[in-house]
Amino acid sequence: MKKAEIYKLMDLIEDVKKLDELISLHRQADTSDFMISQYEAKKTKLMGILIDELASPPVQSTQSYLLIKMLLNKYYPAKSELDYIVDSDISKLAAAI
């Protein structure tokens, strides 16, 4: 992996980390749900970009998939994975697992 790619991925991780901190801060301060939802949407978008980058060649590897798992566990800790699945098609895929 080139240094530029590493720095790009590190920047994305840093941005996700900052957004996660902002979300926690707003939840603790019990501020507007609108602001929280905006931060969560941005975090979801950045996580999608990060996952796409890690899952595509030339980065794609068992190690990159483990890193994706680590990121998901850290930034989307699940009480139960099924609690978060509301889309019926996604629910069918989850049931197949």
Secondary structure, 3 states (H helix, E strand, C coil): CCHHHHHHHHHHHHHHHHHHHHHHHHHHCCCCHHHHHHHHHHHHHHHHHHHHHHHCCCCCCHHHHHHHHHHHHHHCCCCCHHHHCCCHHHHHHHHHC
